[in-house]
């Protein structure tokens, strides 16, 4: 009995951590909607608090040596630039279209990973993957179709931003394959936030809107909880469960996002969004189950 418990408890805790991380990421949409600030400013403060929290945790654990820069410094900078673009695009999507549209279209990232892999990783697209590609394309068309009506320019812009977020995240997953061989997850979280700070700092001099007290609280929560804590939960959970299982459980993120949008923002998805979303999720899950993604799919929230 005791041997069984020793084996099952770590696995259970791993699944619990990943589910909790996915739910935390799924709450990001309602936080972004509650802040009346430019997207650049939201992302700026998010990375400030995320970098500070990560540095504090590493310092308390007396592991500052892990933050030493090693190989692939140029790739680290390039990845941070891509992540900054990813966050800006995703937050724009959350601002301009429904949360369901933004999150579901961003979850086409596994499809773009498969499409980019032949060019960047010299991998062949398997015949059974064609099903996922077709299903995903159909899902995208169904989600975007209502946004093509006259007067829905903002919604369409938001959906284009969501697809841009999916593409940039696909590139991030591919580059992470090389960086994780040299850097710990904590150092990646720190440097991506630290470099993003310098990328976004000039925008603060051009246009700065002073956050209200409630907005400061939300920004702190987004930086510490939605960014640093969620990443640590997910990554530590990966040490106890299979990456394939973690990738599937990460799809609690869009489900959580849609439920919270319905409860707090009264955003009821259209029938097109529901059907299209199901196709996108099936396509993404099929890619993960086939183990076509070597790095575990971590939501880009």
Secondary structure, DSSP 8 states (H G I E B T S, - for coil): -HHHHHHHHHHHHHHHHHHHHHHHHHTHHHHHHT--S-HHHHHHHHHHHHHHHHHHHHHHTT-GGGG---S-HHHHHHHHHHHHHHHHHHHHHHHHS-HHHHHHHHTTHHHHHHHHHHHHT-----GGGHHHHHHHHHHHHHHHHGGGSTT-HHHHHHHHHHHHHHHHHHHHHHHHHHHTTTS-HHHHHHHHHHHHHHHHHHHHHH------HHHHHHHHHIIIIIIIIHHHHHHHHHTTS-HHHHHHHTTHHHHHHHHHHHHHH-----HHHHHHHHHHHHHHHHHHHTT--SS------
